[in-house]
Amino acid sequence: MTVRGLHRVIVSVAELGRALALYRDALGLTEKYRAGEIVALAIPGAPTEVLLHERPPGLPGSH
């Protein structure tokens, strides 16, 4: 089986506001919508959606 693309990627972040600034301002993604604790971003010219989700305080991150 070969991966041909990604439709959606979910990223758990420590601080949603800071992560949003990075993905939007530095990487050029555009905000599509918000749903509760999740912000959906679009990659211009690509079908992939990036969802940012703030993890609850006290939970360890993966990096």
N, C-alpha and C positions, 0 to 999 in steps of 0.2 A: 504494500500500500504506500502511496506517495502523498505527502501533504501538498495541496495545491494552493492553500491560502488559509487565512484566519478570518473569521467573521467577527469575533468578539474576544477581547482580552480584558480580564479583570485584575486590577492592581490594588492591593491593600496597602494603604499609606498611613504614616503616623499622624500627619497634619494635612487635612484635605486642602486648606487654603494655600499652603506652600506648594503642595504637589500640583494643584491646578495652575498656579502661576508658572511653574516650570514647564508643564506640558503645553500650556496655551502660549505663554509669552516667549519662552526660549525655543520650544520645538515646533511651534506654529499650528498646533491642533486647535480646532474650533469647538466650542461648547454646543452640543445638540439639545440636551435636556437635563433636568435634575429630577430625581425621584427619591425623596427622603434623604438618606445619607450617601446617595450615589450621584456622581456627575458623569454623564456620558459625553465623550469627546469624539470628534470625527477627524480622521486624517485626510486632509485635502487630496482629492484625486484617487482615493483608495476606499474600498468597501469596508475596511476594518474599523470597528468601533472599540474605543478604549474606555473602560469604566473604571473610575477612581472611587474607592470605598475606604472611608476612614475606619481603621480598626479600633476597637475599644481600648481605652488607656490601660496600661499594665500588661497587655499581651505582647509577647516578644515578636520582633520582626524576623524576617528570614535573612536580612543583611544588616 
